[in-house]
Amino acid sequence: MNALIVLTLVKEIMTKQVVVMDSGMSVLEASKMMAQKNVSCVIVSEDDTIVGIVTERDIVRKIVAEQFKPEEVLLENIMTTPLITVSQEASVEEASKAMITYGIRRLPVVDDGRLEGIVTATDIAKHAAKEKDYADSRLNAIARIKSSELPPSYA
């Protein structure tokens, strides 16, 4: 018996609203923007080309732990580069494998040099939880699904 395998594409689960900041902006400016937009990373650009990523973890490890002043450090000095990306036509499985291979939790989604969105490990966990009808509380926890978002039978 052949089972029909439906591949979910990255474009179906990615977040389309991404915060992009110029590499010459300060870490303090990025931190404020991340807090304002309630995001855990910013994509870094130079001359309208995306060149890196800065995450909350980068700020903690490279700025706070080292006691640097965030207003004096530029994003270009702490960004992770080269940027690992994925196409919006890639499968969620391919994105997951890329995250495992590179030890990352966020993949900017880029097609033809254009930033289309971002897919995170949390996005993938949410997708997996939904596929399992939210029956696995461990997946729900990893996906950060609130009890108010669960179907009534699981809340």
C-alpha positions, 0 to 999 in steps of 0.5 A: 500500500502506497501512502501519499506523502504530502510535503509541507513547504517552508513558505507555508509555515515561515514568518513573512515579517522580518526585522532588517537592520543596517550593519552600521546600526548599534547593538543597542538600537537592534536590542530596542527594535527586537524588544519593540517588535517582540522578535529574537533576531534581526537580519543584517543588511549592507547596501540592500543585501542581507549579509548576516543575522544577530540573535538574542543569544549573540547579544548575551554572549558577545556583548553582555557577558563580555561587558561591552557597551551595546551602544558602542558596538555595531551589528557588523561586529557581532553578526553571524556570517555567512548567512545560511538560508533556505528557499521558500520552495524547500520542504520543512524537512530540508529546512530542519536538516539544515538547522541540524547540520549547521546547529542553528534555530533560524533560517532566513528564507531567500529566493533570487537574492530577495528576503521572503521571510524566516523559518525558525525551529519554533515554526517547525515545532508548531507545524509538527504539533499541528500535524499531531493534532496537538496531542503531544504535550511535549511538542506543544511545549517546544512549540510554545503553544499556549493552552488557550490556543489548543483545541478544547479537548486538550486545553 
